[in-house]
Amino acid sequence: MYTMVLLIYLQSGLFVNLAGATVSGEFNTLALCQKAAVRKRGPLPIPLGYAGAWQDTMCVLINRDVHVGNERATAFEQLLHDAIEPERCRPAAACRPAAAPPRPPLRP
């Protein structure tokens, strides 16, 4: 048996931090878990004060007698609900990518 771990990352400037993690679902095979995990990966709406937000996943082996609870709202999801800048992420469009950090001028 496998379960999926959802990892939420936030970028502030050049720093990226793991903002939260939660488990999701029970899968009989690693292939089924990985197939479901691919659909969960990607950009998230960017909360105010951050340069980027995204979710990654990984599948981990669990014992057969372990039961995983359903996904529940996290503090990060509440942060997103309360603090999204509407123009940064619209339902019909992808979230904007984080701005590239300024580069130093090239020397001749």
DSSP file (Angstrom, degrees, kcal/mol; ACC not computed):
  #  RESIDUE AA STRUCTURE BP1 BP2  ACC     N-H-->O    O-->H-N    N-H-->O    O-->H-N    TCO  KAPPA ALPHA  PHI   PSI    X-CA   Y-CA   Z-CA
    1    1 A M              0   0    0      0, 0.0    61,-2.7     0, 0.0     2,-0.3   0.000 360.0 360.0 360.0 147.7    0.0    0.0    0.0
    2    2 A Y  E     -AB  27  61A   0     25,-2.7    25,-2.9    59,-0.3     2,-0.3  -0.937 360.0-160.7-133.2 155.1    1.1    3.5   -0.7
    3    3 A T  E     - B   0  60A   0     57,-2.3    57,-2.7    -2,-0.3     2,-0.4  -0.947  21.7-121.1-130.9 157.9    0.0    7.0    0.2
    4    4 A M  E     -AB  24  59A   0     20,-1.7    20,-2.5    21,-0.4     2,-0.6  -0.830  15.9-152.8-100.5 134.0    0.7   10.4   -1.4
    5    5 A V  E     -AB  23  58A   0     53,-3.3    53,-1.5    -2,-0.4     2,-0.5  -0.936   9.9-150.8-105.1 122.7    2.4   13.2    0.5
    6    6 A L  E     -AB  22  57A   0     16,-3.4    16,-1.7    -2,-0.6     2,-0.5  -0.833  10.8-163.9 -94.9 126.5    1.5   16.6   -0.8
    7    7 A L  E     -AB  21  56A   0     49,-3.1    49,-2.8    -2,-0.5     2,-0.5  -0.949   1.9-159.2-114.8 125.1    4.3   19.2   -0.3
    8    8 A I  E     -AB  20  55A   0     12,-2.9    11,-2.9    -2,-0.5    12,-1.3  -0.915   9.6-168.3-110.1 125.6    3.5   22.9   -0.5
    9    9 A Y  E     -AB  18  54A   0     45,-2.9    45,-1.9    -2,-0.5     2,-0.4  -0.881   6.3-162.7-114.5 142.9    6.4   25.3   -1.2
   10   10 A L  E     -AB  17  53A   0      7,-2.4     7,-2.6    -2,-0.4     2,-0.5  -0.979   8.6-149.5-122.8 138.9    6.4   29.1   -0.9
   11   11 A Q  E     +AB  16  52A   0     41,-2.9    40,-3.0    -2,-0.4    41,-1.3  -0.923  15.0 177.5-109.8 130.4    9.1   31.4   -2.5
   12   12 A S  E >   -A   15   0A   0      3,-2.9     3,-2.0    -2,-0.5     2,-0.3  -0.950  68.5 -46.9-130.0 109.6   10.1   34.7   -1.0
   13   13 A G  T 3  S-     0   0    0     -2,-0.4    38,-0.0     1,-0.3    37,-0.0  -0.524 123.3 -23.6  64.3-126.3   12.8   36.4   -2.9
   14   14 A L  T 3  S+     0   0    0     -2,-0.3     2,-0.4    -3,-0.1    -1,-0.3   0.393 120.5  96.0 -95.4   2.1   15.5   33.8   -3.5
   15   15 A F  E <   -A   12   0A   0     -3,-2.0    -3,-2.9     2,-0.0     2,-0.4  -0.778  53.4-165.8-100.7 136.8   14.4   31.6   -0.6
   16   16 A V  E     -A   11   0A   0     -2,-0.4     2,-0.4    -5,-0.2    -5,-0.2  -0.980  10.2-174.1-120.1 129.8   12.1   28.7   -0.9
   17   17 A N  E     -A   10   0A   0     -7,-2.6    -7,-2.4    -2,-0.4     2,-0.8  -0.930  32.2-116.0-124.1 147.3   10.5   27.1    2.2
   18   18 A L  E     -A    9   0A   0     -2,-0.4    -9,-0.3    -9,-0.2     3,-0.1  -0.737  32.5-176.6 -77.2 112.9    8.4   24.1    2.7
   19   19 A A  E     -     0   0A   0    -11,-2.9     2,-0.3    -2,-0.8   -10,-0.2   0.729  57.5 -24.0 -88.1 -23.5    5.1   25.7    4.0
   20   20 A G  E     -A    8   0A   0    -12,-1.3   -12,-2.9    55,-0.1     2,-0.3  -0.966  48.4-153.3-178.2 161.9    3.2   22.5    4.7
   21   21 A A  E     +A    7   0A   0     -2,-0.3     2,-0.3   -14,-0.2   -14,-0.2  -0.991  14.8 171.9-148.0 145.0    2.7   18.8    4.0
   22   22 A T  E     -A    6   0A   0    -16,-1.7   -16,-3.4    -2,-0.3     2,-0.3  -0.982  28.4-117.8-149.6 157.1   -0.2   16.5    4.2
   23   23 A V  E     -A    5   0A   0     -2,-0.3     2,-0.3   -18,-0.2   -18,-0.2  -0.689  26.8-169.4 -98.1 153.8   -1.0   12.9    3.3
   24   24 A S  E     -A    4   0A   0    -20,-2.5   -20,-1.7    -2,-0.3    46,-0.1  -0.934  37.8 -25.2-149.4 119.0   -3.7   12.0    0.8
   25   25 A G  E     -     0   0A   0     44,-0.5     2,-0.4    -2,-0.3   -21,-0.4   0.237  57.3 -98.9  78.6 166.5   -5.3    8.7   -0.2
   26   26 A E  E     -     0   0A   0    -23,-0.2     2,-0.4    42,-0.1   -23,-0.2  -0.998  33.7-171.1-128.2 132.5   -4.5    5.0   -0.2
   27   27 A F  E     -A    2   0A   0    -25,-2.9   -25,-2.7    -2,-0.4     6,-0.0  -0.971  23.4-145.4-129.1 139.2   -3.2    3.2   -3.3
   28   28 A N  S    S+     0   0    0     -2,-0.4     2,-0.3   -27,-0.2    -1,-0.1   0.812  85.3  28.6 -72.5 -30.5   -2.7   -0.5   -3.9
   29   29 A T  S  > S-     0   0    0      1,-0.1     4,-1.7   -27,-0.1     5,-0.1  -0.903  75.1-122.0-131.1 158.4    0.4    0.0   -6.1
   30   30 A L  H  > S+     0   0    0     -2,-0.3     4,-2.8     1,-0.2     5,-0.2   0.878 112.8  58.1 -62.9 -38.2    3.1    2.5   -6.6
   31   31 A A  H  > S+     0   0    0      1,-0.2     4,-2.1     2,-0.2    -1,-0.2   0.904 105.9  48.1 -61.1 -42.7    2.0    3.0  -10.2
   32   32 A L  H  > S+     0   0    0      2,-0.2     4,-1.9     1,-0.2    -1,-0.2   0.897 112.7  49.0 -65.1 -39.7   -1.5    4.1   -9.2
   33   33 A C  H  X S+     0   0    0     -4,-1.7     4,-2.4     1,-0.2    -2,-0.2   0.933 111.8  47.9 -64.2 -46.5   -0.1    6.5   -6.6
   34   34 A Q  H  X S+     0   0    0     -4,-2.8     4,-1.8     1,-0.2    -2,-0.2   0.857 108.8  54.6 -65.1 -35.1    2.3    8.0   -9.0
   35   35 A K  H  X S+     0   0    0     -4,-2.1     4,-0.8    -5,-0.2    -1,-0.2   0.920 112.8  42.5 -63.7 -43.6   -0.4    8.4  -11.6
   36   36 A A  H  X S+     0   0    0     -4,-1.9     4,-0.6     1,-0.2     3,-0.3   0.852 110.6  57.8 -69.1 -34.7   -2.6   10.3   -9.1
   37   37 A A  H >X S+     0   0    0     -4,-2.4     3,-1.0     1,-0.2     4,-0.9   0.858  96.8  61.2 -66.1 -36.0    0.4   12.3   -7.9
   38   38 A V  H >< S+     0   0    0     -4,-1.8     3,-0.6     1,-0.3    -1,-0.2   0.874 101.2  53.9 -59.4 -37.6    1.2   13.7  -11.3
   39   39 A R  H 3< S+     0   0    0     -4,-0.8    -1,-0.3    -3,-0.3    -2,-0.2   0.718 106.6  52.6 -70.6 -20.5   -2.2   15.4  -11.5
   40   40 A K  H << S+     0   0    0     -3,-1.0    -1,-0.2    -4,-0.6    -2,-0.2   0.642  89.0  96.6 -90.0 -16.1   -1.6   17.2   -8.1
   41   41 A R    <<  +     0   0    0     -4,-0.9    15,-0.2    -3,-0.6   -35,-0.0  -0.391  57.3  62.3 -76.5 150.0    1.8   18.8   -9.0
   42   42 A G  E    S-C   55   0A   0     13,-2.4    13,-2.9    -2,-0.1    -3,-0.0  -0.767  79.6 -21.1 135.7-174.7    2.2   22.3  -10.2
   43   43 A P  E     -C   54   0A   0      0, 0.0    11,-0.3     0, 0.0    52,-0.1  -0.278  48.4-159.4 -69.8 152.1    1.7   26.0   -9.5
   44   44 A L        -     0   0    0      9,-2.6     9,-0.3     1,-0.1    -2,-0.0  -0.829  38.7 -76.9-120.1 162.0   -0.6   27.3   -6.9
   45   45 A P        -     0   0    0      0, 0.0     7,-0.1     0, 0.0    -1,-0.1  -0.359  54.2-118.6 -56.5 141.6   -2.2   30.8   -6.5
   46   46 A I        -     0   0    0     39,-0.2    39,-0.8     5,-0.1    42,-0.1  -0.761  23.2-137.7 -93.4 117.8    0.4   33.1   -5.1
   47   47 A P  B >   -D   84   0B   0      0, 0.0     3,-1.7     0, 0.0    37,-0.2  -0.310  37.6 -82.3 -68.6 156.3   -0.4   34.6   -1.7
   48   48 A L  T 3  S+     0   0    0     35,-1.4     3,-0.1     1,-0.2    36,-0.1  -0.286 116.7  27.5 -55.0 139.3    0.3   38.3   -1.0
   49   49 A G  T 3  S+     0   0    0      1,-0.3     2,-0.3    -3,-0.1    -1,-0.2   0.439 102.7  98.2  88.2  -0.5    3.9   38.9    0.0
   50   50 A Y    <   -     0   0    0     -3,-1.7    -1,-0.3   -38,-0.1   -38,-0.2  -0.860  61.3-149.0-121.1 156.5    5.3   35.9   -1.9
   51   51 A A  S    S-     0   0    0    -40,-3.0     2,-0.3    -2,-0.3    48,-0.2   0.677  79.2  -2.7 -94.3 -20.8    7.0   35.5   -5.3
   52   52 A G  E     -B   11   0A   0    -41,-1.3   -41,-2.9    46,-0.1     2,-0.3  -0.988  51.6-166.7-166.0 158.2    5.8   31.9   -6.0
   53   53 A A  E     +B   10   0A   0     -9,-0.3    -9,-2.6    -2,-0.3     2,-0.3  -0.968  18.6 158.0-151.5 135.9    3.9   29.0   -4.7
   54   54 A W  E     -BC   9  43A   0    -45,-1.9   -45,-2.9    -2,-0.3     2,-0.4  -0.981  29.0-129.5-154.9 165.5    3.7   25.4   -5.9
   55   55 A Q  E     -BC   8  42A   0    -13,-2.9   -13,-2.4    -2,-0.3     2,-0.3  -0.958  19.6-177.1-122.1 135.6    2.8   21.9   -4.9
   56   56 A D  E     -B    7   0A   0    -49,-2.8   -49,-3.1    -2,-0.4     2,-0.3  -0.805  10.4-152.2-122.2 168.1    4.9   18.8   -5.3
   57   57 A T  E     -B    6   0A   0     -2,-0.3     2,-0.3   -51,-0.2   -51,-0.2  -0.936  11.6-174.8-138.6 159.6    4.1   15.2   -4.4
   58   58 A M  E     -B    5   0A   0    -53,-1.5   -53,-3.3    -2,-0.3     2,-0.4  -0.974  21.2-131.5-151.4 150.3    5.8   11.9   -3.5
   59   59 A C  E     -B    4   0A   0     -2,-0.3     2,-0.4   -55,-0.2   -55,-0.2  -0.864  23.9-171.0-104.5 134.0    4.5    8.4   -2.9
   60   60 A V  E     -B    3   0A   0    -57,-2.7   -57,-2.3    -2,-0.4     2,-0.2  -0.949  25.9-110.8-127.4 147.1    5.5    6.5    0.3
   61   61 A L  E     -B    2   0A   0     -2,-0.4     2,-0.3   -59,-0.2   -59,-0.3  -0.529  36.3-176.3 -73.7 135.0    5.0    2.9    1.3
   62   62 A I        -     0   0    0    -61,-2.7     2,-0.1    -2,-0.2   -36,-0.0  -0.928  31.7 -97.1-128.4 157.3    2.7    2.3    4.2
   63   63 A N    >   -     0   0    0     -2,-0.3     3,-1.7     1,-0.1   -61,-0.0  -0.368  34.9-115.9 -68.6 152.7    1.7   -0.9    6.0
   64   64 A R  T 3  S+     0   0    0      1,-0.3    -1,-0.1    -2,-0.1   -62,-0.1   0.782 113.9  55.2 -62.5 -28.4   -1.5   -2.5    4.9
   65   65 A D  T 3  S+     0   0    0      2,-0.0     2,-0.4     0, 0.0    -1,-0.3   0.411  87.0  99.5 -88.1   4.4   -3.2   -2.0    8.3
   66   66 A V    <   -     0   0    0     -3,-1.7     2,-0.4     2,-0.0    -4,-0.1  -0.758  57.8-159.3 -90.8 134.3   -2.6    1.8    8.2
   67   67 A H        -     0   0    0     -2,-0.4     2,-0.5   -41,-0.0    -2,-0.0  -0.957   6.3-145.9-116.5 133.9   -5.5    4.0    7.1
   68   68 A V        -     0   0    0     -2,-0.4   -43,-0.1     1,-0.0     3,-0.1  -0.829  16.9-128.6-100.9 130.2   -4.9    7.5    5.8
   69   69 A G        -     0   0    0     -2,-0.5   -44,-0.5     1,-0.1     3,-0.1  -0.252  34.3 -90.7 -69.9 163.1   -7.5   10.2    6.5
   70   70 A N        -     0   0    0      1,-0.1    -1,-0.1   -46,-0.1   -47,-0.1  -0.271  54.5 -82.1 -68.4 160.5   -9.0   12.4    3.8
   71   71 A E        -     0   0    0     -3,-0.1     2,-0.3   -49,-0.1    -1,-0.1  -0.338  51.5-164.3 -60.3 144.7   -7.3   15.6    2.8
   72   72 A R        -     0   0    0     -3,-0.1     2,-0.1    -2,-0.0    -1,-0.0  -0.917  30.6 -84.4-130.1 159.6   -8.3   18.5    5.1
   73   73 A A        -     0   0    0     -2,-0.3     2,-0.2     4,-0.1     3,-0.0  -0.379  47.9-155.4 -62.4 136.6   -8.0   22.2    4.8
   74   74 A T     >  -     0   0    0      1,-0.1     4,-1.8    -2,-0.1     5,-0.2  -0.648  31.3-105.5-108.8 168.6   -4.6   23.4    5.9
   75   75 A A  H  > S+     0   0    0     -2,-0.2     4,-2.3     1,-0.2     5,-0.1   0.856 122.2  57.1 -60.3 -33.8   -3.5   26.8    7.2
   76   76 A F  H  > S+     0   0    0      2,-0.2     4,-2.6     1,-0.2    -1,-0.2   0.911 103.1  52.1 -65.2 -41.3   -1.9   27.3    3.8
   77   77 A E  H  > S+     0   0    0      1,-0.2     4,-2.3     2,-0.2    -1,-0.2   0.884 110.2  49.1 -62.5 -36.9   -5.2   26.8    2.0
   78   78 A Q  H  X S+     0   0    0     -4,-1.8     4,-2.3     2,-0.2    -1,-0.2   0.900 108.9  53.1 -67.4 -39.7   -6.8   29.4    4.4
   79   79 A L  H  X S+     0   0    0     -4,-2.3     4,-2.0     1,-0.2    -2,-0.2   0.923 110.3  47.7 -58.9 -44.9   -3.9   31.8    3.6
   80   80 A L  H  X S+     0   0    0     -4,-2.6     4,-1.1     1,-0.2    -2,-0.2   0.923 111.1  50.6 -61.6 -44.7   -4.6   31.3   -0.1
   81   81 A H  H  < S+     0   0    0     -4,-2.3    -1,-0.2     1,-0.2    -2,-0.2   0.886 118.5  37.6 -61.7 -39.5   -8.3   31.9    0.3
   82   82 A D  H  < S+     0   0    0     -4,-2.3    -1,-0.2     1,-0.2    -2,-0.2   0.724 124.6  34.2 -85.1 -22.6   -7.7   35.1    2.3
   83   83 A A  H  < S+     0   0    0     -4,-2.0   -35,-1.4    -5,-0.2     2,-0.2   0.277  72.5 130.4-126.5  12.7   -4.7   36.6    0.5
   84   84 A I  B  <  -D   47   0B   0     -4,-1.1     3,-0.1   -37,-0.2    -4,-0.0  -0.492  53.1-134.0 -72.6 135.1   -4.8   35.9   -3.3
   85   85 A E    >>  -     0   0    0    -39,-0.8     3,-1.8    -2,-0.2     4,-0.9  -0.812  17.0-142.1 -82.6 117.0   -4.3   38.9   -5.5
   86   86 A P  T 34 S+     0   0    0      0, 0.0     3,-0.5     0, 0.0    -1,-0.2   0.829  96.4  53.9 -54.7 -37.1   -7.0   38.4   -8.1
   87   87 A E  T 34 S+     0   0    0      1,-0.2     3,-0.2    -3,-0.1    -3,-0.0   0.673 100.9  62.0 -75.1 -13.1   -4.9   39.6  -11.1
   88   88 A R  T <4 S+     0   0    0     -3,-1.8     8,-1.5     1,-0.3     2,-0.4   0.829 117.2  17.0 -79.4 -31.1   -2.1   37.1  -10.3
   89   89 A C     <  -     0   0    0     -4,-0.9    -1,-0.3    -3,-0.5     6,-0.1  -0.886  67.6-177.9-148.6 110.8   -4.2   34.0  -10.8
   90   90 A R    >   -     0   0    0     -2,-0.4     3,-1.3     4,-0.3    -3,-0.0  -0.775  37.6-116.3-106.4 153.0   -7.5   33.8  -12.6
   91   91 A P  T 3  S+     0   0    0      0, 0.0    -1,-0.1     0, 0.0     4,-0.1   0.849 115.7  45.7 -57.2 -35.0   -9.5   30.6  -13.0
   92   92 A A  T 3  S+     0   0    0      2,-0.1     2,-0.3    -3,-0.0    -3,-0.0   0.559 113.3  55.5 -86.5  -6.4   -9.1   30.6  -16.8
   93   93 A A  S <  S-     0   0    0     -3,-1.3     2,-0.1     1,-0.0     3,-0.1  -0.860  86.9-104.5-126.1 158.1   -5.4   31.3  -16.7
   94   94 A A        -     0   0    0     -2,-0.3    -4,-0.3     1,-0.1    -2,-0.1  -0.407  49.2 -90.6 -74.3 156.2   -2.3   29.7  -15.2
   95   95 A C        -     0   0    0     -6,-0.1    -6,-0.2     1,-0.1    -1,-0.1  -0.366  50.8-101.1 -64.3 147.5   -0.8   31.3  -12.1
   96   96 A R        -     0   0    0     -8,-1.5    -1,-0.1     1,-0.1     2,-0.1  -0.432  37.7-113.8 -70.6 144.8    1.9   33.8  -13.0
   97   97 A P        -     0   0    0      0, 0.0    -1,-0.1     0, 0.0     2,-0.1  -0.401  39.8 -90.9 -73.3 156.6    5.5   32.6  -12.7
   98   98 A A        -     0   0    0      1,-0.1   -46,-0.1    -2,-0.1     2,-0.1  -0.409  49.5-102.0 -64.6 142.2    7.7   34.1  -10.1
   99   99 A A        -     0   0    0    -48,-0.2    -1,-0.1     1,-0.1   -48,-0.0  -0.387  38.6-109.0 -66.2 142.2    9.7   37.1  -11.4
  100  100 A A        -     0   0    0      1,-0.1    -1,-0.1    -2,-0.1     3,-0.1  -0.486  37.0-107.9 -70.7 140.5   13.3   36.3  -12.2
  101  101 A P        -     0   0    0      0, 0.0    -1,-0.1     0, 0.0    -3,-0.0  -0.380  44.0 -92.7 -66.7 148.8   15.7   37.9   -9.8
  102  102 A P        -     0   0    0      0, 0.0    -3,-0.0     0, 0.0     0, 0.0  -0.334  40.8-139.1 -63.0 143.0   17.7   40.8  -11.2
  103  103 A R        -     0   0    0     -3,-0.1     3,-0.1     1,-0.0    -3,-0.0  -0.779  19.0-108.4-102.5 147.6   21.1   39.9  -12.7
  104  104 A P        -     0   0    0      0, 0.0     3,-0.1     0, 0.0    -1,-0.0  -0.407  47.5 -91.6 -68.6 151.2   24.2   41.9  -12.3
  105  105 A P        -     0   0    0      0, 0.0     2,-0.2     0, 0.0     0, 0.0  -0.302  44.4-106.6 -63.0 147.3   25.4   43.7  -15.4
  106  106 A L        -     0   0    0     -3,-0.1    -3,-0.0     1,-0.1     0, 0.0  -0.498  30.4-129.2 -72.8 141.7   27.8   41.8  -17.6
  107  107 A R              0   0    0     -2,-0.2    -1,-0.1     1,-0.1     0, 0.0  -0.735 360.0 360.0 -91.5 140.5   31.4   43.0  -17.5
  108  108 A P              0   0    0      0, 0.0    -1,-0.1     0, 0.0    -2,-0.0   0.511 360.0 360.0 -69.9 360.0   33.1   43.7  -20.9
